[in-house]
Amino acid sequence: MYVARFSYNIMPVDRDRALALLRQEVAAAMGQGIDAKLLIPLTRPPGGAALQYVVFLDDLDTFETFRDSGMGGEDETRAWLRELSEILLEPPTVELFRVDEASPAAT
């Protein structure tokens, strides 16, 4: 299993608009059967992301497919990205993690 975390830096005045856009992305992922969560940091280090979302993936091919057409198609995804880029302070950060399946289970 893999986890992809997308981090966005925005100005506080753009928070509501960014939340609406990221909620669309999370809903699109869930509509494709991908588990996704919007993360709103309660604390963050200097320069840390204002908003994040994560998707949980069975394989990396799903990640590529979702990034290319996550909002219902390539054109819709590009339009969504253009709208989001208007309020970003810097390019988003995308981190990929592999879940360690060998970790002992919590008791």
C-alpha positions as CSV (number, residue, x, y, z in Angstrom):
1,M,0.0,0.0,0.0
2,Y,1.1,3.6,-0.7
3,V,0.2,7.0,0.6
4,A,0.5,10.1,-1.4
5,R,0.4,13.4,0.5
6,F,-0.2,16.7,-1.3
7,S,0.7,19.9,0.6
8,Y,-0.3,23.4,-0.3
9,N,0.8,26.8,0.9
10,I,-1.8,29.5,0.7
11,M,-2.5,32.9,2.2
12,P,-5.0,32.9,5.0
13,V,-7.4,35.1,3.0
14,D,-7.6,32.2,0.4
15,R,-8.3,29.5,2.9
16,D,-12.0,29.0,2.2
17,R,-11.4,28.9,-1.6
18,A,-8.6,26.4,-1.1
19,L,-10.7,24.3,1.2
20,A,-13.5,24.2,-1.4
21,L,-11.0,23.2,-4.2
22,L,-9.3,20.5,-2.1
23,R,-12.7,19.1,-1.0
24,Q,-13.5,18.7,-4.7
25,E,-10.3,16.7,-5.2
26,V,-10.9,14.5,-2.2
27,A,-14.5,13.8,-3.4
28,A,-13.2,13.0,-6.9
29,A,-10.7,10.5,-5.4
30,M,-13.4,8.9,-3.3
31,G,-15.7,8.8,-6.4
32,Q,-13.0,6.6,-8.0
33,G,-12.9,4.3,-5.0
34,I,-9.7,5.8,-3.6
35,D,-9.6,6.4,0.1
36,A,-8.7,10.1,0.6
37,K,-8.6,12.5,3.5
38,L,-8.3,16.3,3.7
39,L,-5.9,17.3,6.5
40,I,-6.1,20.7,8.2
41,P,-3.0,21.2,10.3
42,L,-3.7,22.5,13.8
43,T,0.0,23.4,14.2
44,R,2.7,23.7,11.6
45,P,6.4,24.6,11.5
46,P,7.5,27.8,9.8
47,G,7.1,27.4,6.1
48,G,4.9,24.3,6.6
49,A,1.9,23.6,4.4
50,A,-1.4,25.3,5.2
51,L,-3.5,22.5,3.9
52,Q,-2.9,18.9,2.9
53,Y,-4.7,15.9,1.6
54,V,-3.7,12.2,1.4
55,V,-4.8,9.4,-0.8
56,F,-4.3,5.7,0.0
57,L,-3.3,3.6,-3.0
58,D,-2.9,-0.1,-3.7
59,D,-0.3,0.6,-6.4
60,L,1.6,3.5,-8.0
61,D,-0.2,3.1,-11.3
62,T,-3.4,4.3,-9.6
63,F,-1.4,7.4,-8.5
64,E,-0.5,8.3,-12.1
65,T,-4.0,7.7,-13.3
66,F,-5.5,9.9,-10.6
67,R,-3.0,12.7,-11.1
68,D,-3.7,12.8,-14.9
69,S,-7.5,12.7,-14.7
70,G,-8.5,12.8,-11.1
71,M,-11.3,15.4,-11.5
72,G,-13.2,13.4,-14.1
73,G,-11.0,13.8,-17.1
74,E,-7.9,15.5,-18.3
75,D,-9.6,18.8,-19.2
76,E,-11.4,19.0,-15.9
77,T,-8.2,18.2,-14.0
78,R,-6.3,20.9,-15.8
79,A,-9.0,23.5,-15.1
80,W,-9.0,22.6,-11.4
81,L,-5.3,22.9,-11.3
82,R,-5.3,26.3,-13.0
83,E,-7.9,27.6,-10.5
84,L,-5.9,26.2,-7.5
85,S,-2.6,27.6,-8.9
86,E,-4.1,31.1,-8.7
87,I,-4.0,31.0,-4.9
88,L,-0.9,29.0,-4.3
89,L,2.1,30.8,-2.8
90,E,4.5,28.1,-4.2
91,P,4.2,24.9,-6.2
92,P,2.6,22.1,-4.2
93,T,4.7,19.4,-2.6
94,V,3.8,15.8,-3.4
95,E,5.3,13.1,-1.2
96,L,4.9,9.3,-1.8
97,F,5.2,6.8,1.0
98,R,5.2,3.0,1.0
99,V,3.4,1.6,4.0
100,D,5.5,-0.9,5.9
101,E,3.3,-4.0,6.0
102,A,5.9,-5.8,8.2
103,S,5.2,-3.4,11.1
104,P,3.8,-5.2,14.1
105,A,0.1,-4.8,14.7
106,A,-0.9,-2.5,17.5
107,T,-2.3,-4.3,20.6
